Amino acid sequence: MPDKFELARGWFLKAESDLNTAKRMEETEGPYDTACFHAQQAVEKYLKGLMFVHGQPFARTHNVEELQRAGESLPAWPLTGLDLTQLSSYAVEIRYDFEF
């Protein structure tokens, strides 16, 4: 069975893939809803990877605000005080928002 660092590395690699996709969409003419979705996914996976390395349990959720709150007890948590309110909506709602 892989150790926690190998498993966290998997989270980070998937996050990098999502971030690269978001950047490519943003640098062209979109689709911008896809860029927003992948940006949210990248943040979510980075958060989960960080929490995994530190042994911090996390809920099975796409809500990055919830993940941020859960990680605030970790040392050197990089996201304390950031407003991730809108980002969570890009996980699910934006994929079904025909007005975007």
C-alpha positions as CSV (number, residue, x, y, z in Angstrom):
1,M,0.0,0.0,0.0
2,P,1.4,3.5,-0.9
3,D,2.4,5.7,2.0
4,K,0.8,9.0,2.8
5,F,3.3,11.0,0.7
6,E,2.7,8.9,-2.4
7,L,-1.1,9.3,-2.0
8,A,-0.7,13.0,-1.4
9,R,1.5,13.2,-4.6
10,G,-1.4,11.7,-6.5
11,W,-3.7,14.5,-5.2
12,F,-1.1,17.1,-6.2
13,L,-0.6,15.6,-9.7
14,K,-4.3,15.7,-10.4
15,A,-4.5,19.2,-9.0
16,E,-1.7,20.3,-11.4
17,S,-3.6,18.7,-14.3
18,D,-6.7,20.7,-13.4
19,L,-4.8,23.9,-13.0
20,N,-3.1,23.5,-16.4
21,T,-6.5,22.9,-18.0
22,A,-7.9,26.0,-16.3
23,K,-5.0,28.1,-17.6
24,R,-5.3,26.8,-21.1
25,M,-9.0,27.7,-21.1
26,E,-8.3,31.1,-19.7
27,E,-5.6,31.8,-22.3
28,T,-8.0,31.1,-25.2
29,E,-11.6,32.0,-25.8
30,G,-12.8,29.5,-23.3
31,P,-15.0,27.8,-22.5
32,Y,-14.7,29.8,-19.3
33,D,-17.1,27.7,-17.3
34,T,-14.7,24.8,-17.9
35,A,-11.8,27.0,-16.7
36,C,-13.8,27.9,-13.5
37,F,-14.6,24.2,-12.9
38,H,-11.0,23.1,-13.2
39,A,-9.7,26.0,-11.1
40,Q,-12.1,24.9,-8.3
41,Q,-11.0,21.2,-8.8
42,A,-7.3,22.2,-8.5
43,V,-7.9,24.1,-5.2
44,E,-9.9,21.2,-3.8
45,K,-7.3,18.6,-4.7
46,Y,-4.4,20.8,-3.4
47,L,-6.3,21.2,-0.1
48,K,-7.0,17.5,0.2
49,G,-3.4,16.6,-0.6
50,L,-2.1,19.0,2.1
51,M,-4.5,17.6,4.6
52,F,-3.7,14.0,3.7
53,V,0.1,14.6,4.3
54,H,-0.7,16.0,7.7
55,G,-3.1,13.2,8.6
56,Q,-6.0,15.6,8.9
57,P,-9.3,13.9,8.1
58,F,-11.6,15.6,5.6
59,A,-15.1,15.2,4.5
60,R,-16.0,13.8,1.1
61,T,-17.0,17.2,-0.3
62,H,-16.5,19.7,-3.1
63,N,-17.0,22.6,-0.7
64,V,-13.5,24.2,-0.5
65,E,-14.7,26.5,2.3
66,E,-15.4,23.5,4.5
67,L,-12.0,22.0,3.6
68,Q,-10.4,25.3,4.4
69,R,-12.0,25.4,7.8
70,A,-10.9,21.8,8.5
71,G,-7.3,22.6,7.5
72,E,-6.9,25.7,9.6
73,S,-5.7,23.7,12.6
74,L,-2.7,22.5,10.6
75,P,0.7,24.2,11.0
76,A,1.6,26.8,8.4
77,W,-1.9,26.5,6.7
78,P,-1.5,28.7,3.6
79,L,-5.2,29.7,3.1
80,T,-6.2,31.2,6.4
81,G,-8.2,34.3,5.8
82,L,-8.8,33.8,2.1
83,D,-12.3,34.1,0.8
84,L,-13.2,31.0,-1.2
85,T,-16.9,31.6,-1.1
86,Q,-17.5,31.7,-4.8
87,L,-15.1,29.0,-5.7
88,S,-17.2,26.2,-4.2
89,S,-20.1,26.9,-6.6
90,Y,-17.8,26.2,-9.6
91,A,-17.7,22.5,-8.6
92,V,-21.3,21.6,-9.3
93,E,-23.6,24.5,-10.0
94,I,-21.7,26.0,-12.8
95,R,-21.9,22.8,-14.8
96,Y,-25.7,23.1,-14.9
97,D,-26.0,26.9,-15.1
98,F,-27.2,27.6,-18.6
99,E,-27.0,31.4,-18.0
100,F,-23.2,31.4,-17.3
